[in-house]
Every structure is written in C-alpha cells, then in structure tokens.
Amino acid sequence: MLKKSLGFTLGEILIALGVIGVVAALVIPQLVNGHKSGTAKAQFNTAYSMITKAVADMDADNISVEPATYATSGGFYRQFKKYIKYSVDCGVYGATNESVCMSTSRSEASPYKRLNGTAFTTGENNLLDDGCVVANNGMMFCIENPTGNYYGLMVIVDINGKNKNPNRLGYDLFAFEILKGGEVLPLGATGTGKSSSAKTLWGKDEASVDRYCNKAQNIAWSGITCAYKAATNEEYFSDLYFKH
C-alpha cells in the first residue's frame, strides 16, 4: 500500500509564493508611505512649535519680535538663533559647514526643488541666505530677512535636514512668517507673504494658496504656501504620499 504524501507539490509552492509576492507588492508601499507621511507630519508640527516658542521666548526677554525692527539683512537671525538649540551655526549668505548647511554665496548647485520637482532658481535659493542654523534635532532653520525687510520675516525650515531627501517645498521644506506683534503663521495664511506695496503675494486668498501649492504648477515659488495647507488640513501629508 502506498503512503499518502502530506507535502506540497512544486506547483502549489510556486502559487503560494506568487500570492505572497503580490500581497507584499501591494502592502509594503502602503506601509512605507504611511511611515513617511506620519514622520513628516510630526516633524512639521515640531518645527512650527519650535519657531513659535522661540519667538515667544524672545518677546518674554524683551527682544523685539516686530519685523520692522530688523531692516538689515541677517539682523533677525542673530537674535532668533539664541532661542533655538542648535549644533551648527551656518552663518549669513555662506556655510560654515557645507556638509549640513546650505551655501548661497558659492556656485554649488542647490539641492532644493519646487513642489513639482523642478530645481530652485537663484531667486528661490535666496530664501535661504539671511542666516541659518541646524538644530540639535537635525532640522535646518533659515531666515529670509532682506535689507529693507520688504517681505517681512520668514522662517524656512527643512524639517529633516539638507542631507535627507526629497528636499522639496511642500514635502520637507516649509515657510512660516512672523507678522506684526510676533504672531507666527504658516505662509499662505491671511496676511502673510506681503510685498513692499502691501499687496499680498501668496496669502491673498484661497485661489492664491492653491496656485502656489499645486504639483501641476511649474511656476516660481511652487510649494511656498503648502505650510498653510499642512497646518490646516489633517490629511495633508497622507494625501501627499498616497496620492501621486
């Protein structure tokens, strides 16, 4: 009498492996994107909190938080950095440590991109030229404080540092603005992004916010208003990583 085999045939094993492969192909990207979106959201909230706390602490120490006070390039950065626990002081215009800082006074290519993935122009790169520090947690905080202060005080944050991708506005690079009275808002909020003529450039209305936070737009500053969407839409980062 022949013994009944309890094992699997080669065909059955191959079918099982195929099913496992299909499931893995479907599930693993979802897990990876879920981790990326969750991490980015937490980092964004941390960065926003750090800026708000630094400005509040400056005010408590009677250090001016009025944008009009800082009409000289680099003026605000020299005060702001005292209220951020940092490991590297990148300086103004240049980089003291180019491995973690962003030099804007040299000819190195910018690693940063717009929301749609196209490279920064020189003008966009200059958002990072009025003083930067790398915080102890690896985030890079840069100030936009040009001579004359025609845009107000902006703080641009790379929430995972220069050396970690994607280095794109709206993904890991976000802009905030300090308004009169020391109010910190994500750029794109009402009253932010004003030009010298007091006409709102980016935070004019919902249409303007959408225009500058739209992957389909290949325009200068694409992604600059995404901080507002990230701060007001709980699903922003999930949509960013799960909807391509």
C-alpha positions as CSV (number, residue, x, y, z in Angstrom):
1,M,0.0,0.0,0.0
2,L,1.4,3.4,-0.9
3,K,1.8,6.0,1.8
4,K,-0.2,9.2,1.2
5,S,2.1,12.3,0.8
6,L,1.3,15.2,3.1
7,G,3.7,17.6,1.4
8,F,3.1,20.4,-1.1
9,T,3.8,20.0,-4.8
10,L,6.2,22.3,-6.5
11,G,3.3,23.9,-8.3
12,E,1.5,24.6,-5.1
13,I,4.6,26.2,-3.6
14,L,5.1,28.4,-6.6
15,I,1.4,29.6,-6.5
16,A,1.7,30.4,-2.7
17,L,4.9,32.3,-3.3
18,G,3.3,34.2,-6.1
19,V,0.4,35.2,-3.9
20,I,2.7,36.3,-1.1
21,G,4.7,38.4,-3.7
22,V,1.5,40.1,-4.9
23,V,0.4,40.9,-1.4
24,A,3.8,42.2,-0.4
25,A,3.9,44.4,-3.6
26,L,0.5,45.9,-2.5
27,V,1.1,46.2,1.2
28,I,4.8,47.3,1.6
29,P,4.5,50.5,-0.4
30,Q,1.5,51.4,1.7
31,L,3.4,50.8,4.9
32,V,6.4,52.8,3.7
33,N,4.2,55.8,2.6
34,G,2.3,55.6,5.9
35,H,5.6,55.8,7.8
36,K,6.8,58.7,5.6
37,S,3.6,60.7,6.0
38,G,3.4,60.1,9.7
39,T,7.0,61.1,10.2
40,A,6.7,64.3,8.1
41,K,3.6,65.4,9.9
42,A,5.3,65.0,13.3
43,Q,8.4,66.9,12.1
44,F,6.3,69.7,10.6
45,N,4.4,70.2,13.9
46,T,7.7,70.1,15.8
47,A,9.2,72.8,13.6
48,Y,6.1,75.0,13.9
49,S,6.2,74.7,17.7
50,M,9.9,75.5,17.8
51,I,9.5,78.7,15.9
52,T,6.5,79.8,17.9
53,K,8.3,79.1,21.2
54,A,11.5,80.9,20.1
55,V,9.5,84.0,19.2
56,A,7.5,83.9,22.4
57,D,10.7,83.5,24.4
58,M,12.3,86.4,22.6
59,D,9.3,88.5,23.4
60,A,9.4,87.4,27.1
61,D,13.1,88.6,27.2
62,N,12.1,92.0,25.7
63,I,13.8,91.2,22.4
64,S,11.8,92.8,19.6
65,V,9.7,90.5,17.6
66,E,8.5,93.3,15.3
67,P,9.5,92.7,11.7
68,A,10.1,96.4,11.2
69,T,12.9,96.3,13.8
70,Y,15.0,94.1,11.5
71,A,15.6,96.1,8.4
72,T,19.2,94.8,7.9
73,S,19.9,91.5,6.3
74,G,20.8,88.9,8.9
75,G,19.5,91.1,11.8
76,F,16.7,88.8,12.9
77,Y,18.8,85.6,12.6
78,R,21.3,86.9,15.1
79,Q,18.6,87.1,17.7
80,F,16.5,84.2,16.7
81,K,19.3,81.6,16.8
82,K,19.8,82.3,20.5
83,Y,16.4,80.7,21.2
84,I,17.0,77.6,19.1
85,K,19.1,74.8,20.5
86,Y,21.4,74.3,17.6
87,S,24.5,72.2,16.8
88,V,25.8,74.2,13.7
89,D,25.6,77.9,13.0
90,C,25.7,78.2,9.2
91,G,26.1,82.0,9.2
92,V,24.7,84.5,6.7
93,Y,25.0,84.0,3.0
94,G,27.6,81.3,3.3
95,A,28.0,78.0,5.0
96,T,30.5,77.2,7.8
97,N,29.8,73.5,7.4
98,E,28.7,72.7,3.9
99,S,28.0,69.1,4.8
100,V,24.9,70.1,6.7
101,C,24.4,73.8,5.7
102,M,23.2,75.4,2.5
103,S,25.7,77.9,1.0
104,T,24.1,80.6,-1.1
105,S,27.4,82.6,-1.6
106,R,29.1,79.9,-3.7
107,S,28.4,78.3,-7.0
108,E,27.2,74.9,-5.6
109,A,24.0,73.7,-7.1
110,S,21.0,74.0,-4.7
111,P,19.7,70.6,-3.6
112,Y,16.2,72.1,-3.2
113,K,13.3,71.8,-5.6
114,R,9.8,73.2,-6.1
115,L,6.8,71.2,-5.2
116,N,6.6,69.8,-8.7
117,G,10.2,68.6,-8.6
118,T,11.9,71.3,-10.7
119,A,15.1,72.8,-9.4
120,F,15.2,76.1,-7.4
121,T,16.3,79.2,-9.3
122,T,18.7,81.6,-7.8
123,G,15.9,83.8,-6.6
124,E,14.2,80.9,-4.8
125,N,17.5,79.8,-3.3
126,N,18.0,83.2,-1.9
127,L,15.2,82.4,0.6
128,L,17.9,80.6,2.5
129,D,20.6,83.3,2.6
130,D,19.9,85.6,5.6
131,G,21.2,83.2,8.3
132,C,20.7,79.5,9.1
133,V,21.2,77.2,12.0
134,V,21.0,73.4,12.2
135,A,19.1,72.5,15.3
136,N,20.1,69.6,17.6
137,N,17.3,67.5,16.1
138,G,18.8,67.9,12.6
139,M,16.2,70.5,11.3
140,M,17.7,73.5,9.4
141,F,16.1,76.8,10.2
142,C,16.8,79.6,7.7
143,I,15.7,83.2,7.8
144,E,14.5,85.5,4.9
145,N,15.3,89.0,6.2
146,P,16.5,91.1,3.3
147,T,17.7,94.6,3.5
148,G,14.6,96.8,3.7
149,N,12.6,93.9,5.0
150,Y,10.2,94.1,2.1
151,Y,8.8,90.6,2.7
152,G,8.6,90.7,6.4
153,L,10.3,87.9,8.5
154,M,10.1,84.5,7.0
155,V,11.5,81.3,8.6
156,I,12.1,78.5,6.1
157,V,12.6,75.0,7.7
158,D,14.0,71.9,6.2
159,I,12.2,69.5,8.6
160,N,14.6,66.6,8.1
161,G,17.8,68.4,7.2
162,K,19.7,69.2,4.0
163,N,21.1,65.7,3.5
164,K,17.8,63.9,3.5
165,N,15.5,63.9,0.5
166,P,13.2,64.8,-1.0
167,N,14.3,68.5,-0.3
168,R,11.2,69.8,-1.9
169,L,8.9,72.7,-0.9
170,G,5.7,71.2,0.5
171,Y,7.3,67.9,1.3
172,D,10.1,68.6,3.8
173,L,10.7,72.3,3.2
174,F,8.2,74.8,4.6
175,A,7.9,78.5,5.1
176,F,6.4,80.4,8.1
177,E,6.1,84.1,8.6
178,I,6.4,86.3,11.7
179,L,3.8,89.2,11.5
180,K,3.5,92.4,13.4
181,G,3.1,91.7,17.1
182,G,5.1,88.4,16.9
183,E,2.4,86.2,15.5
184,V,3.8,83.2,13.8
185,L,1.7,81.8,10.9
186,P,2.3,79.3,8.1
187,L,2.9,81.1,4.9
188,G,-0.3,81.2,2.9
189,A,-2.4,82.2,5.9
190,T,-4.3,85.5,5.6
191,G,-1.9,88.5,5.9
192,T,1.3,86.5,5.0
193,G,3.5,86.9,2.0
194,K,3.2,90.7,1.6
195,S,5.3,92.7,-0.8
196,S,6.7,96.2,-0.2
197,S,3.5,97.7,-1.7
198,A,1.4,95.8,0.9
199,K,-0.3,93.7,-1.7
200,T,-0.5,90.1,-0.6
201,L,1.7,88.0,-2.9
202,W,0.9,84.4,-1.7
203,G,-1.7,84.6,1.0
204,K,-4.1,86.8,-0.9
205,D,-7.0,84.3,-1.0
206,E,-7.7,80.6,-1.3
207,A,-7.1,80.7,-5.0
208,S,-3.6,82.1,-4.5
209,V,-2.8,79.5,-1.8
210,D,-4.0,76.7,-4.2
211,R,-2.0,78.2,-7.1
212,Y,1.3,78.1,-5.0
213,C,0.6,74.6,-3.5
214,N,-0.2,72.6,-6.6
215,K,2.1,69.9,-8.1
216,A,0.7,70.7,-11.6
217,Q,2.0,74.3,-11.5
218,N,5.5,74.7,-12.9
219,I,6.0,78.2,-11.5
220,A,8.4,80.1,-9.3
221,W,7.8,79.5,-5.6
222,S,5.6,76.4,-6.3
223,G,5.1,74.9,-2.9
224,I,5.7,78.1,-0.9
225,T,2.1,78.1,0.6
226,C,2.0,74.4,1.4
227,A,2.8,75.1,5.1
228,Y,-0.7,76.7,5.4
229,K,-2.3,73.5,4.0
230,A,-0.2,71.3,6.2
231,A,-1.2,73.2,9.3
232,T,-4.9,73.3,8.5
233,N,-5.6,70.0,6.7
234,E,-5.1,66.9,8.9
235,E,-4.9,64.7,5.8
236,Y,-2.3,66.9,4.0
237,F,0.7,64.5,4.4
238,S,-1.4,61.4,3.8
239,D,-2.7,62.9,0.6
240,L,0.8,64.0,-0.4
241,Y,2.3,60.5,-0.1
242,F,-0.7,58.4,-1.1
243,K,-2.0,60.4,-4.0
244,H,0.6,60.7,-6.7
